[in-house]
Amino acid sequence: MKKEKRKEWIAILDFGSQYTQLIARRIREAKVYSEILPYSVDLEKIRQDPPKGVILSGGPASVYEVQAPVCDKKIFELGIPILGICYGAQLIAQFSGGKVVKTSQAEYGRVNIILDNQEDIFYGFPKETDCWMSHQDLVEALPLNFKAIARSENTKVAAMVNKEKKIYGIQFHPEVTHTPLGKKIFENFLYKICQCKPSWNLESFIEQSVKGIKEKVGKGRVVAGVSGGIDSLVAAVLTHKAIGNQLYCIFINNGLLRKGEAEEVQKRFKDNFKIDLIYVDASERFLKRLKGVSDPEKKRMVVGEEFIRVFEEKAKDIGKVEYLLQGTLYPDVIESISLEGPSSKIKSHHNVGGLPEEMKLKVLEPLKYLFKDEVRKIAKKLKFPEEVIWRQPFPGPGLSIRVIGLADKEKLDILREADEIIKQEIKKNNLYKKVWQSFGILLPIKTVGVMGDIRTYDFVLALRIVNSSDGMTADWAKISDKILGEISNRIINEVKGINRVVYDISSKPPATIEWE
């Protein structure tokens, strides 16, 4: 939808850091609107709607490399405060006449820094503080009119400033939780340096979103793919507020759902939302398409393409339909297409990367600039029932990517039963709202076991339980041995086809939450 000029916002230029999206979150947590743009953004776009500040993200490249990503140098002439983080700080130094070199002593992890003053960006800080470093390059020579304002044992320029131009560079990552005072750095930059007010709120988003959908769609018709999850439901309710009966919600049973989910979603719609729901059982069709497909990216593409094909067929029954509504979120966009920047593509999401190129419907994505916790807050404001608001995230390709390798009906049924037990035990122990996700992954290996006096040779189930605020970073949950034991015992005793359960203790990064 066409964007109105934002009153106050912060532009974040993405140079490929795995933490860029966290920067956006930290800014929004400070109640200032932020958007991530590709580093190569046309400067004219920024001039047309000037942000109150610009943040240059980190990135995996070295600024002295020939193919290093660089933004338009004229951004430093706009008179807008700038904060460079890691690669962004080095880019500021390189552009301004300083010298960046590869260090013989790289810094990774928690590092103590000494501050030369407690002003501006370090206002209210102690003389020393911990931060999270992740670099092998450093600023060896400061540019003209810059001075160092922080240092570490191995980095003489841990932070620098050109006070006159309000340009700051910091070598560490304030956006990660491992930098304890990182939040305060952002608040100082936003409130003291950029003169922002903490005024961005989700009430204004709801109002602007409904208005924008109405303007974009006009008298056209929209089909929505709803899954029962909070993202698609919030998108549907906002769109229904805007265009009423021009919206047609379609729920497709793709055979990759959790146990009882098809019935549960239909009941939820009937009981809580005044929106008609079209139910389509296409389970056999999806499973047929997935036959012989073991590559995870191909699975996502197959599921995404088949969704669109079903939607297009149903749209013909409805009549002329112009738009496909999707509950795409900001992390989906970032992980799938890396915002046209240099970030590594992590995986395709079915609602971003799996759309066929020749698709006839135009895509409507009212939530594409929101994070999951923001969507939950909107759902609360829209008075959604608690079980919808706190429903754990579920991937678009469903259980197909939780069965590693080939996903046939037999394996999916085994996983469904195990997944139901996990959900029951997590809820029984009052952990469902406390953890981000809890689920099982069926592994493509079998191991020897003994059931009674009989030798078994069955599948291994990996149990995955993580804590997160938005799914972009996550830590494995420290669940008690007793609960883990109960889950394992029930699965092994009650689910035919599994004789071993293992617990995944990997964090994201370096692992992802889903295995595929």
MARKE-676436 format. One record per residue: x, y, z of N, C-alpha, C in turn; residue in three letters. Coordinates in steps of 0.2 Angstrom, whole numbers, plus 5000, padded with zeros to 4 digits. Atoms other than C-alpha are relative to their C-alpha. Last residue first. Layout:
XYZXYZXYZALA ...
This chain:
499949995007507448635039499750074998GLU 499450045002507848605057500150014992TRP 500250065004506648745063500749974997GLU 500550034996507348865076499849934997ILE 500749975001508948905066499549965005THR 500650045003510648855072499450044999ALA 499950015007512148985074499449954997PRO 499550045004511249085079500449965005PRO 500049965006509949035086500350075001LYS 500349945000510348915100500050034993SER 499749955005510648735100499750065001SER 499849954995510148615115500550054996ILE 499649965003509048495105500250065004ASP 500249934999508348355116500650054996TYR 499449964998508348175110499850085001VAL 500149935000506948055110500650035002VAL 499449964997507147865105499850085000ARG 499850044994505847725101500650045004ASN 499449964997504747815089500249965006ILE 499549985006503647715076500650045003GLY 499750055004502147685087500450034995LYS 499949995007501847835098500349944997VAL 500749995003501147795116500050014992GLU 500550054998502647725125499350004996ASN 499750075001504047815117499549955001ILE 499950005007503047985116500349924998ILE 500750015003502447965134500149994992ARG 500450064998504147925141499449994996ASN 499750065003505048065132499649945001SER 500250005007503748195137500349944996ILE 500750015001503848145155499850004993GLU 500150074999505748135155499349984999GLY 499750035006505848315148499949925000LEU 500449985005504648375162500349964993ILE 500650044999505648285176499550014994LYS 499950075002507348345169499349965000ASP 499850054995506748525170500049934998SER 500550034997506748635155500249945005ILE 499750054995508148745151499449975004LYS 500349994993507448815135500349955005ALA 500350064998508648825120499750015007TRP 499650054996509049005116499649945002ASP 500350054995508349105102500549965004ALA 499550044996508749245090499649965005THR 499449985004507549305075500749975004MET 499850055004506049215083500650014996GLY 500249985007505349375090500249944995ASP 500549945000505549375109499750014993SER 499949945004506349205111499550055000SER 500249944998506449045121500250064996ASN 499649945000506648875113499650065003VAL 500449954996505948695114500550065001ILE 499749935001506548575101499550045004ARG 500549954997506248385104500450075000LEU 499749944996507148275092499550055003ALA 500349935000506248115088500450055003LEU 499849964994507147955083499650074999VAL 499749945001506347825072500250045006PHE 500549945001506147645075500350074999ASP 499649965004507047475075499650064997TYR 500449965005506247375089500650044996THR 499649955003506847225098499650044995ARG 500050005007505447135108500550054998ILE 499450045002505647085126500150004993ASP 500150064997504647235133500649954998GLY 500649994997505047365120499749935003MET 500350064998506847365116499450025003VAL 500350004993507747485105499749945002GLY 500250064996508847495090499750025007VAL 499550034995508947655080499749945003THR 500350054995508147725065500549985004LYS 499650054998508647885055499649955005ILE 500050055005507748015045500449945001PRO 499450015004507348115060500049944995LEU 499950085002505648165065500650004996LEU 499850015006505648345073500149924999ILE 499550055001504648385088500250004993GLY 500350055005503848545095500549944999PHE 499950064997503948685108499749954995SER 500250065004504048865102500249935004GLN 500249975006504249035111499749944996TRP 499550015005504148975129499850024993VAL 499349984998503249055143500549984995LYS 499949935002501549045135500750035002LYS 500149995007501548855134500150084998TYR 499449975003502548825150499850034993LEU 500049935000501148795162500550044997ASN 499549974995501648615166500050084999ASN 500150034994500048545158500550035005LYS 500649974997500248655143499949985007LYS 499849934999501948595139499550045004ILE 499549994995501448415142500250075002GLU 500350024994499948425131500450015006GLN 500449944998500948515117499649995007LYS 499649944998502248385117499650065002ILE 499850014993500948245117500550065003ILE 500649994995500148325102500249985007GLU 500049934999501848335093499450025005ASP 499549974996502148155095499950075002ALA 500250034993500448105088500550025005GLU 500649964997500748225073499849975007ARG 499849944997502548155070499450045003LEU 499550014994501947985068500150065003ILE 500450024995500548045056500349985007ASP 500449944997501748145046499649985005LEU 499549964995502947995045499650065003LYS 499850054994501547875038500450045005GLU 500650004996500848015026500249965007LYS 500650035002502548045018499450005005ASP 500550004995503848175021499449974997ALA 500750015003505448135013499550005005LEU 500050045006506948215021499349994998GLY 499449995004506748285039500149954994ILE 499850075001504948275045500650014995VAL 499850034994504848445053500149934999ARG 499349984999504948535036500249985007ILE 499650025005503348445030500750015001SER 499650054997502548475047500449974994LEU 500350044995501848645041500549945002GLY 500050075003502548725025499849945005PRO 500450015005501948885033500049944996GLY 499849985007502848865049499549994994PRO 500050065004501948865065500250024993PHE 499949995008502149005078500149934997PRO 499350005001501448955096500150014992GLN 499950065004499649005099500750014997ARG 499450044998499749145112500149934996TRP 499549954999498549275104500749965002ILE 499849985007497349135097500750055001VAL 499750055003497149055114500350014993GLU 499350014998496949225122500349944997GLU 500050054994495449265112500749985002PRO 500050085001495649415101500049965006PHE 500450054996495149585107499949934998LYS 500650025004495749695093499649955003LEU 500449945001496949785105499449984996LYS 500349984994497549615110499650065000LYS 500550044999497849565092499650015007ALA 500549975005498849725089499449955002ILE 500349944997499949675104499450034996LYS 500450024994500149505097499750065003ARG 500650035002500649575080499649985006VAL 500449955001501949685089499349984997GLU 500349974994502649535097499650064999ASP 500550054997502849445080499750035006LYS 499750064996503749595072499549965003PHE 500150014993502949715060500349945002LEU 499549964996503449785043499949995008TYR 499450025002502549655032500650045004LYS 499650014994500949665042500849994999LEU 500049954995499849735029500450005006PRO 499650024994500449615015500050065005GLU 500149954995499349615000500349985006LEU 500050024993499949514985499950065004VAL 499549964997499349534967500049995008LYS 500249964995498549384960500550055002LEU 500449955003499049304943499750055005LYS 500649994996500549214949499650064997MET 500549985004501849194935499350005003GLU 499949945004503349204946499450024996GLU 499950015007502649064958500150074996PRO 500649985005502649124976500349994993LEU 500350065004503749014987499550024995GLY 499650025005504949154994499749944995GLY 499649955003503749265003500449974994VAL 500449945002502249165010500550064997ASN 500550025005503048995009499750074998HIS 500650014997504649065018499449994995HIS 500649975003506249045010499449995004SER 500550055003507749005020499550044997LYS 500050054995509349095027499549944998ILE 500750034999509749205013500049945004LYS 500150075003511449285017499349985001SER 500150064995511349465019499949944997SER 499550055000512049575005500049945005PRO 499349984997510549685002500549945000GLY 499549985006509049664991500750025002GLU 500149935002508049655007500450034995LEU 499549974997508749485013500050084998SER 499749965006507449405002500650045002ILE 500150035007506849265013500450044995SER 499750065001507549305030500049974993GLU 499350004999507149485030500449944999ILE 499749975005505449465023500850005000VAL 500150045006504949335035500350034994ASP 499550055000505749435049499949954994PRO 499349985002504649575044500549955000TYR 499849964995502949475045500750034998LEU 499350005000501949405030500250055006THR 499849984994500149375035500850005001GLY 499650044996499549365017500350035007GLN 499849974994498149435007500449955004LEU 499950054995498049384989500250035006LEU 499450004995497349524978500049935004TYR 499449975002496349544962500649995005GLU 499649994994494849424962500750034998VAL 499449965002493549424948500350025007LYS 500149955005492349284953500650044999GLY 500349944996492149184969499950054994ILE 500750024998492349014959499750065003ASP 500550015006493849084950499349995002LYS 500249935001494649134967499650004993ALA 500649984996494548954972499850074998LYS 500650045002495648904958499450025003GLU 500249975006496849044961499449964997GLU 500349935000496949004979499750024994PHE 500750014997497248814976499750075000VAL 500450035005498748864964499249995002ARG 500249955005499448984976499549974995ILE 500549954997499448854990499750054995PHE 500750035000500248734978499550045003GLU 500350005007501648854974499349975000GLU 500249935001502048884993499650004993GLY 500649994996502048694997499750074998VAL 500650045002503148654982499450025004VAL 500249975006504348804986499449964998MET 500349944999504548755004499750034994ARG 500650014996504848575000499650075001LYS 500550035005506148624987499349995003LYS 500249945004507048725000499549994995GLU 500449964996507048575012499750064996PRO 499749934999507648454999499650055004ASP 499750004993506748285002500450075001SER 499749944998505448284988500350005007VAL 499350005002505048114982500450065001GLY 499750075001503148134984500750014997LYS 499450014995502848314990500349934999LEU 499549955003501648354975500749995004ARG 499850035006500648194980500550054997LYS 499650064999500548254998500349974994LEU 499349974997499948424993500549945001PHE 499649965006498548354982500750025002ARG 499750055005498048224995500450034995GLU 499550044997497848355008500349954996SER 499550025006496848474998500649965002ALA 499550054998495348495010500449984994ASP 499850045006494648665006500449945003VAL 499650064999493648765019500249964994TYR 500050055005492948935015500549955001ILE 499450045002492749045030499849954995LEU 500250075003491449185032500749964998ASP 499750015007492049325043499849934998ILE 500650005005491149375059500250014993LYS 500049955005492549315070499450004995PHE 499749944998492549225087500050054995ASN 500149984994491549065087500250075002ASP 500749994999491449025069499850035006LYS 500349955005493249065065499250015002PHE 499849944998493848965080499750064996ARG 500449984994492748815076500250075002LYS 500749985002493548815058499550025006GLN 500049945004495248825065499350024998VAL 499949954995495048685078499950074997GLU 500749994997494248565065500150065005GLU 500549985005495848585054499350015003ALA 499949925002497048585068499450024995GLU 500649964998496448415076500050074998GLY 500650044999498248345075499450045002LYS 500050044993499448465068499449975001ARG 500249974994499348515049500149965007LEU 499449994996500348455035499950035006LEU 499850064998498848375025500750005005GLY 499550035005498648535016500349935002ASN 499750064997497048585024500449974995ASN 499850065004496748755016500349945004ILE 499650054996495748885025500149944996PHE 500050075002495049025013500549965005ILE 499450044996494549195019499949924998CYS 500250085000493549295006500649975003TYR 499550054998493649485008499749935001LEU 499650015006492549604998500649955002GLN 500150065004491349575012500349994994ASN 500650044999492049705023500049944996GLY 500450015006493349815015499449955001ILE 500049955006494349905028499549994995ALA 500249934998493849815044500050054994LYS 500750004999493949655035499750065002HIS 500249995007495749695030499250005000THR 499949935002496149725048499850014993LEU 500449954996495349565053500150074998VAL 500750005003496149465039499650045004ALA 500049975007497949525043499350004997ALA 500049934999497649485062499950044993VAL 500649984997497049315057500050075001LEU 500550005006498549275045499350035003SER 499849965005499749325059499550014994ASP 500149934998498949255074500150044994ILE 499549964996498849075067499950075000GLY 500250004993497248995062500550035004GLY 499850064997497948955045499849995007SER 499950004993497149085034500249945003VAL 499950074997497449115016500150005007GLY 499550004995496549275011500149935002ALA 500050064997495649314995500649995005VAL 499450034997495349494991499949935002VAL 500150064995494049574980500749975002ARG 499750075002494249744972499849955005GLY 500650045000493149904976500249924998LYS 500549975003494650004982499449955000GLY 500450055003496049884986499450034996VAL 499650045004497450014989499549954996LYS 499849965006496350144997500349964994GLU 500649975003495450035009500250034993LYS 500350065004497049935013499450034996ILE 499650025006497950105017499749944996GLY 500049955005496550165028500449984994LYS 500750005003496450005038499950054994VAL 500150065004498350005040499349994997SER 499649995007498450185045499949944996GLN 500449955004497150155059500350014993GLU 500650035002497949995065499650054996ILE 499950055005499650075065499449974997PHE 500049975006499050225075500249964994SER 500749975002498450115088500150044994GLU 500450055005500150015087499350034999LEU 500550054997501150165094499649964995ASN 500250055004502650275089499649955004TRP 500749995001502750425101499749954995SER 500250075000504450405110499250004999PRO 500450014994505050575104499749935000LYS 500650045001506550595093499650005006CYS 500649974998507850725095499349974999GLN 500449995006509150635084499350045002CYS 499649985006510550655097499550024994ILE 499549954999509750655114500350034993LYS 500349944996508150555111500550065000TYR 500749975003508650435097499850065004LEU 499949985007510550415100499350034998PHE 499649945000510350415119500050024993ASN 500449954997508950285118500450075000GLU 500549985005509950175106499650065003PHE 499749965006511450185118499550024995ILE 499849934998510350145133500350044994LYS 500749975000509649985125500150085001LYS 500249995007511449925122499450044999GLY 500249935000511849945141499950024993LEU 500549994995511949755144499750074999PRO 499849934999512849715127499550035005THR 499350014997512549525127500350075002HIS 500150004993510649565123500750005004THR 500150064997511149615106500050005007VAL 500750025001510749785098499949935003GLU 500549984995512249875105499449965000PRO 500750015002513449775094499650025006HIS 500350064997515349835095499250004998PHE 499750065003516449945084499649945003GLN 499850044995515450105087500249934997ILE 499850075002515350245075500249965006GLY 499750044995514550415078500149934997TYR 499850075003514150555066500449965005ILE 500450054996513350715074500049934997LYS 500450035005514150825061499549955003LYS 500349955004514950935074499549984995GLU 500549974996515250795086499650054996LYS 499949945003516250685074499450045003ASN 500549955002516250535085500350064996VAL 499849945003517150375088499550054999MET 500549965002516950205097500350074999ALA 500650044999517950055101499450044998ALA 500649965002519450145093499449965000VAL 500049934997520950085102499550044998LYS 500349955005520449905100500050075002THR 499750015007521449765108499750054995ASN 499350024999521149805127500449994993GLU 499950064997519649905123500749985000SER 499450055002519350085119499949945003ARG 500050074997517950215119500649964997ALA 500449994994517750405114499949935004ILE 500250064997518950415099499750015007ALA 499650024994518950575090499849945003LYS 500250054996518450625073500449995006PHE 500649974996518750795065499749945003ASN 500049934997519950715052499450025003LEU 500149955005519750525050500150075004PRO 500649965000520450415064500050044994LEU 499949925000521850295060499350034999ALA 499349994998521850105064500150075001GLU 499849945002519950075063500750025003VAL 500149944996519649895065500350064997LEU 499749935002519449735056499950055005ASP 499350015001519249555063500350064997GLN 499749965006517549595071500749974999HIS 500050055005516149525083500450034993SER 499649985006516149625099500049944995MET 499950065004514849615112500350024994TRP 500350005006514949745126500149944996CYS 499950055005515449765144499650014994ASP 500650045001515549925153500249954995THR 499950065004516850045160499449964999GLU 499449995003516750225166500249944995LYS 499450004996514950205170500650014996PRO 499650064999513650265158500550005005PHE 500350044994512350405160500349945001GLY 500349964994512650485143499749955005TYR 499950044994513650365132499850045006PHE 500350075001512850425115500249965007ILE 500450025006512950605121499849935000ASP 500449955003514250615135499649974994GLU 500750034999515050495147499550064998GLN 500449954997516850525142499349975001ASN 499649944999518350425138499650065002ASP 500349955003517450255140500450075002LEU 499949954995518350095144499850074996ILE 499849945003517749935135500050065005ILE 500049944996517649765142500250064996ASN 499449964999517349625129499950065004VAL 500049954996516049485127500750045002ARG 500350024993516149385112500050065004GLY 500750035001517249395096499849985007TYR 500350004994518849505095499349974999GLU 500749995001520149485081499649995007ALA 500350024994521949505086499250015000GLN 499850074999522949515070499749975006SER 499650004993521849655065500349935000THR 500150064997521349685047500449995006LYS 499550065001521449865043499849945003VAL 500350064997520350025042500449944998VAL 499750065002521150195039499749945004LYS 499650044995520250365040500349934997GLY 499250005001519850475026500449975005GLY 499849944998517950505029500850015000SER 500249955004517350365018500250075002PHE 499750015006518450235027499850064995GLN 499249985000518050295044500350004993ALA 499949934998516150295041500750025000ILE 500149975006516350125033500050085001LEU 499450005004517250065048499850034993GLN 499549954997515750125059500750004996ALA 500349935001514450035048500550055002GLY 499849985007515549875048499850074998TYR 499650055003515349875067500250024993CYS 499950054995513849995070500549954997ILE 499850065003513750165062500249945005GLY 499750054996512650295069500249944996LEU 499950075002512150445059500449965005ILE 499550034996511350615063500149924998PRO 500450044995510550695048500549965004ILE 500149974994511450845040499649965005GLY 500749984999511150775023499950045006LEU 500149925001513050785018499250025001GLU 499749964994513450615026499950074999PHE 500550014995512150525014500350045006ILE 500449944999513150595000499650005006LYS 499649964995514350445001499650065002LYS 499849945004512950334993500450055005ASP 500649965001513050165002500250074996CYS 500049934997514450045001499450044998VAL 500649965001514549854999500050075003PRO 500449994993516249784998499450054999ALA 500750015001516749724980499650025007GLN 500249975006518549794980499250004999VAL 500050045006518849754998499750034994GLU 499549995005519349895010500049954994TYR 500149945004517649895019500650014995VAL 499549954998517849715024499950064996SER 499549985004516249605022500550055003ALA 499550055000515149515035500650024995PRO 500050045006514049665039500649955000GLY 499450045001513649785053499949964993GLY 499950074996512249905051500749974999SER 499750045005512250095046500249935004LEU 499650054997510950185056500349964995ILE 499950065004510150345050500549965004VAL 499450034999509250475060500149944995GLY 499749964995507750585060500749985001LYS 500050034993507250515044500350045005PRO 499450004996506950625028499949965007PRO 500350014994505450575017500650005005ASP 500749985000505850645000499749995007GLN 500149935000507750655004499250015000ARG 499949974993507750475009499950075000ILE 500550034996507050414993500050035007LYS 500549955001508250534983499449975005GLU 500049944995509650444991499450044999LEU 499949945004509250284981499950065005ASP 500649965001509450134993500250074996VAL 500049975006511050034990499450054999SER 499449955000511249995008500050044994TYR 499350025003509549905007500550055000PRO 499949985007508249985019500649964997LEU 499350035003507749925036499950014992ILE 500050045006506350035044500749984997GLU 499450015004506150115061499849954994SER 500050045005504750195071500649994996TYR 499949965006505150265088500049954994VAL 500649975003504350185103500250064995LYS 499949944998506050135111499450054998ALA 500150014993505549955108500050075004GLU 500850004999505350015090499949995007ARG 500249935001507250065090499250005001ILE 499849954994507749905098499750074999ARG 500450014994506749805085500150045006ARG 500649975002507549885070499549995006ALA 499949925000509249855077499350035000ILE 500049984993508749675080500150075001LEU 500750004998508349655061499950025008GLN 500349945002510149705057499250015003THR 500349964995510849575068499650064998TYR 500650044998511349445055499650035005GLN 499950034994512349585047499449965002SER 500050085000512149605028500149975007GLY 499350025003512549795025500149925001PHE 499850074999510749845029500649984996ASP 499750025006510450035030500349935001LEU 499550044999509250075045500349974993ILE 499950045005508150225043500649965002ALA 499350015000507450305059500149954994ILE 499850075001505750375059500750004999TRP 499350024997504750525064500249934999GLU 499849944996503250605055500749995003LYS 500050024993503150465042500250075004ARG 499449984997502650525025500049995007LYS 500049924999501150425019500750015003GLU 499849974993501550255012499950075000LYS 499649945000500650184997500150025007LYS 500449945000500050005000500450065000MET 
